[in-house]
Amino acid sequence: MLQQGTFDGRVAVVTGGGSGIGEAISRELARLGAKIALVGRTRDKLDAVCADINAAGGTAKAYQVDIRDRSRVEAVIDSVIVDFGRIDHLVNNAVGNFRVAPEEMSPNAWNAVVDIVPDGTWHCTQTVGKHMIERGGGSILNIGSTMSKQGGPATVHSASAKAGVRAMNKSLGTARGRYGIRVNVLIPGMTEGTTGAEVLHQTEEAFDQAVSGVPLGRLATRKEIAQAASYLLIALIETAHGVPDARTMASTPGVRRLVFGGHIGFCEQRVAEVKDQPRRPTTSRKSSHRSANSPAGGCRRGKSQRS
């Protein structure tokens, strides 16, 4: 757990901050000293969370907006910058989800999720990203879903949308690194007290089956996810190679995965390569083998004998 004051002087924008994981992240960042801009569609929920944070001595303000509307997103981000003077962190948590069989899915049902998840995430990320580039850095965290890796018979729209966010995350990591902007995705497992857990596992049998796949034998808590999110957002991750009680897995170059409690959740970090970074000269295995068995000058044995 990070210490209080870790985020002092920092400003974080959290979409979908009025409930579930977004609310937990907002409360945790506020506890750590960040000023919070809560973004969402339901004003009452946003105001309630803001009231609690402010009553506890923190600083939070609500901004009602539908992130599917690009012009409204730009206006809200401008307002946040005017109100707080800066944006250091962006958490893309807003989501839409429901169960529907692929053959019964209407175009509107597909768009209802896609317009929020990849499109809304992009609207917020690009808009805030421009500000971060001007400021010289920042961090962006996308909240993903295990469906982006494993899919589901009644969640084709959600799985496709979240897979798009994962691909966006990796691409932006390589593009934004040169500006001092870190882009990460945190993919929680099934988490208690969230709409996703209720919507996707509506029967007791489905719920028990989901829990049986978790080595710890329980769901993740919103507080656990919020703590992991805070760790990824702060600059400490730049020198970190893992977290306590986490299993580090090898992956493709430039990507780290941290697995919390088995299926509790994992994150991917894409580290952009710095163009001007000096590289150590390398020698291929083939050339190394040849030079080790050849006389000085690198000539093959047969050719040197003929000369």
C-alpha positions in Angstrom: 0.0 0.0 0.0 1.3 3.4 -0.9 1.7 6.0 1.8 -0.5 9.0 2.2 0.9 12.0 0.4 2.2 9.9 -2.5 0.0 11.9 -4.9 0.2 15.3 -3.3 -0.1 18.1 -5.8 -1.3 15.8 -8.6 -4.6 15.9 -10.5 -6.3 12.7 -11.7 -9.3 12.4 -14.0 -11.3 9.2 -13.5 -14.1 8.3 -15.9 -16.9 6.2 -14.5 -15.8 7.5 -11.1 -19.2 7.4 -9.5 -19.5 3.7 -8.8 -17.7 0.3 -8.8 -14.0 0.2 -9.5 -13.9 3.8 -10.7 -15.3 5.0 -7.3 -12.8 2.9 -5.4 -9.9 4.3 -7.5 -11.1 7.8 -6.9 -11.3 7.3 -3.2 -7.9 5.7 -3.0 -6.2 8.4 -5.1 -7.8 11.1 -2.9 -6.6 9.3 0.2 -3.1 9.4 -1.3 -3.4 13.2 -1.8 -4.5 13.6 -5.4 -7.2 16.1 -6.5 -9.9 14.1 -8.3 -12.0 15.1 -11.3 -14.8 12.6 -11.4 -16.3 12.1 -14.9 -19.5 10.3 -15.6 -23.1 10.3 -16.9 -25.0 10.1 -13.5 -24.7 13.3 -11.6 -26.1 12.0 -8.3 -23.5 9.3 -8.1 -20.7 11.6 -8.9 -21.9 14.2 -6.4 -22.2 11.6 -3.6 -18.6 10.4 -4.1 -17.3 13.9 -4.3 -19.1 14.8 -1.1 -17.5 11.9 0.8 -14.0 12.8 -0.5 -14.3 16.4 0.4 -15.8 15.7 3.8 -12.7 13.5 4.5 -10.4 16.4 3.7 -9.7 15.6 0.1 -10.5 17.6 -3.1 -12.9 16.3 -5.7 -15.2 17.8 -8.3 -17.9 16.2 -10.5 -18.1 16.6 -14.3 -21.2 15.2 -15.9 -20.5 14.1 -19.5 -21.2 11.3 -21.9 -17.7 10.3 -23.2 -19.2 9.1 -26.4 -19.6 12.8 -27.4 -16.1 14.0 -28.5 -17.0 17.7 -28.3 -18.3 17.4 -24.8 -15.2 15.4 -23.7 -13.0 18.2 -25.0 -15.1 20.8 -23.2 -14.9 18.9 -19.9 -11.2 18.4 -20.1 -10.7 22.1 -20.7 -12.8 22.8 -17.6 -10.7 20.4 -15.5 -7.5 22.2 -16.6 -9.1 25.6 -15.8 -10.3 24.4 -12.3 -7.2 22.4 -11.3 -4.5 23.9 -13.5 -3.2 20.6 -14.8 -3.9 16.9 -15.4 -1.2 14.3 -14.3 -3.2 11.1 -14.5 -6.1 9.7 -16.5 -8.0 6.6 -15.6 -10.3 5.3 -18.3 -12.8 3.2 -16.4 -16.2 4.0 -18.0 -17.8 0.9 -19.5 -21.1 -0.5 -20.8 -21.9 -4.1 -20.5 -24.8 -6.6 -20.8 -25.4 -10.2 -21.9 -26.8 -10.9 -25.4 -26.4 -13.8 -27.8 -24.5 -12.9 -31.0 -27.4 -13.8 -33.3 -29.7 -11.6 -31.3 -27.5 -8.6 -31.1 -28.8 -5.5 -32.9 -26.5 -2.8 -34.3 -27.7 -0.5 -31.5 -26.7 -3.1 -28.9 -23.2 -3.4 -30.5 -22.8 0.4 -30.7 -23.9 0.9 -27.1 -20.8 -0.8 -25.9 -18.3 0.1 -28.7 -19.2 3.8 -28.6 -18.3 3.9 -24.9 -15.3 1.5 -24.5 -12.9 1.9 -27.4 -14.4 5.2 -28.8 -14.9 6.9 -25.5 -11.6 5.7 -24.2 -9.9 7.2 -27.3 -11.7 10.5 -27.0 -10.5 10.9 -23.4 -7.0 9.6 -24.0 -6.3 11.7 -27.1 -7.7 14.9 -25.5 -5.8 14.5 -22.2 -2.8 13.2 -24.0 -2.3 16.4 -25.9 -2.3 18.3 -22.6 0.2 15.8 -21.1 2.5 16.3 -24.1 2.5 20.0 -23.6 3.3 19.5 -19.9 6.0 17.0 -20.5 4.6 13.8 -19.1 1.9 12.0 -17.2 0.3 8.6 -16.9 -2.7 6.9 -18.4 -4.4 3.8 -17.0 -7.0 1.8 -18.9 -9.2 -0.6 -16.9 -9.6 -3.7 -19.1 -11.4 -7.0 -18.8 -10.5 -10.6 -18.8 -13.0 -11.0 -21.7 -10.5 -9.3 -23.9 -8.4 -12.5 -23.7 -10.9 -15.3 -23.3 -14.1 -14.0 -24.8 -17.6 -15.3 -23.9 -20.7 -16.6 -25.7 -22.9 -13.7 -24.6 -20.2 -11.0 -24.5 -19.0 -10.7 -28.1 -19.5 -6.9 -28.1 -17.8 -6.4 -24.7 -14.9 -8.7 -25.5 -14.3 -7.1 -28.8 -14.4 -3.6 -27.3 -12.0 -4.4 -24.5 -9.6 -6.2 -26.9 -9.5 -3.0 -28.9 -8.5 -1.1 -25.7 -5.7 -3.5 -25.1 -4.4 -3.1 -28.6 -4.8 0.7 -28.3 -2.9 0.6 -25.0 0.2 -1.2 -26.5 0.3 1.1 -29.5 0.0 4.3 -27.4 2.7 3.0 -25.1 5.2 2.9 -28.0 4.0 6.3 -29.3 3.8 8.3 -26.0 6.9 7.1 -24.2 9.1 9.7 -26.0 6.9 12.4 -24.3 7.3 11.0 -20.8 3.8 9.5 -20.8 3.3 6.0 -19.5 0.3 4.0 -20.7 -0.9 0.9 -18.9 -3.8 -1.4 -18.8 -5.0 -3.1 -15.6 -7.3 -6.1 -16.2 -9.1 -7.1 -13.0 -10.6 -10.5 -12.6 -14.2 -10.8 -11.3 -14.5 -8.1 -8.6 -17.0 -8.0 -5.8 -19.5 -5.1 -5.6 -19.3 -4.2 -9.3 -22.0 -4.1 -12.0 -20.0 -6.4 -14.2 -20.0 -9.2 -11.6 -23.8 -8.9 -11.2 -24.5 -8.7 -15.0 -22.2 -11.4 -16.2 -22.8 -13.9 -13.4 -26.5 -13.7 -12.8 -27.1 -17.2 -11.3 -25.6 -18.7 -8.2 -24.2 -21.5 -10.4 -22.4 -19.1 -12.7 -21.1 -17.1 -9.8 -19.7 -20.3 -8.1 -18.1 -21.4 -11.4 -16.3 -18.1 -11.7 -15.0 -18.2 -8.2 -13.8 -21.8 -8.6 -11.4 -20.5 -11.2 -9.7 -18.2 -8.8 -6.8 -19.9 -6.9 -7.5 -17.8 -3.8 -11.1 -19.0 -3.8 -12.6 -15.5 -3.6 -13.3 -12.5 -5.7 -11.0 -9.5 -5.9 -12.1 -6.5 -3.8 -12.5 -3.1 -5.2 -9.9 -1.8 -2.8 -7.3 -4.3 -4.1 -7.9 -3.1 -7.7 -7.7 0.5 -6.6 -4.4 -0.1 -4.9 -3.0 -1.8 -8.0 -4.2 1.1 -10.1 -2.5 3.7 -7.8 0.8 1.8 -8.1 0.6 1.8 -11.9 -0.2 5.5 -12.0 2.6 6.8 -9.9 6.2 7.2 -11.3 7.5 4.4 -9.0 6.6 2.0 -11.7 9.4 3.3 -13.9 12.0 1.5 -11.9 9.8 -1.4 -10.5 10.0 -4.9 -11.8 7.2 -6.4 -9.8 5.1 -6.0 -6.8 4.9 -7.9 -3.5 3.1 -11.3 -3.7 2.9 -11.0 -7.5 4.1 -13.5 -10.1 6.0 -11.9 -12.9 5.5 -13.6 -16.3 7.7 -13.4 -19.3 6.0 -11.9 -22.3 6.7 -10.1 -25.6 9.5 -7.5 -25.5 8.6 -4.3 -23.8 5.6 -5.8 -22.0 5.4 -6.8 -18.3 2.6 -8.8 -16.8 1.9 -8.9 -13.1 -0.6 -11.5 -11.9 -2.3 -10.7 -8.6 -3.5 -13.9 -6.8 -3.7 -16.0 -9.9 -6.8 -14.8 -11.7 -7.4 -11.7 -9.4 -6.0 -9.5 -12.2 -3.0 -8.6 -14.2 -1.5 -5.6 -15.9 0.5 -4.9 -19.0 3.0 -2.2 -19.3 4.3 -1.2 -22.7 7.7 0.5 -22.4 8.5 2.7 -25.4 12.1 2.5 -26.8 14.0 5.8 -26.6 15.3 6.6 -30.1 18.6 8.2 -29.0 19.4 5.5 -26.4 22.9 4.1 -27.2 22.9 0.4 -28.0 25.5 -2.2 -27.2 27.0 -3.7 -30.3 25.8 -7.3 -30.8 27.2 -10.2 -32.7 25.0 -12.9 -34.2 25.4 -16.5 -33.1 26.3 -17.5 -36.6 29.1 -14.9 -36.9 30.4 -15.7 -33.4 30.6 -19.4 -34.2 32.4 -18.7 -37.5 34.9 -16.3 -35.9 35.7 -18.7 -33.1 36.6 -21.4 -35.6 38.4 -19.3 -38.2 41.9 -17.8 -38.3 42.5 -14.1 -37.8 40.8 -12.0 -40.5 37.6 -14.0 -40.4 38.5 -16.1 -43.5 37.1 -19.6 -43.7 39.7 -22.3 -43.2 39.5 -23.6 -46.8 40.0 -20.2 -48.3 43.0 -19.3 -46.2 44.7 -22.6 -47.1 44.3 -21.8 -50.8 45.8 -18.4 -50.4 
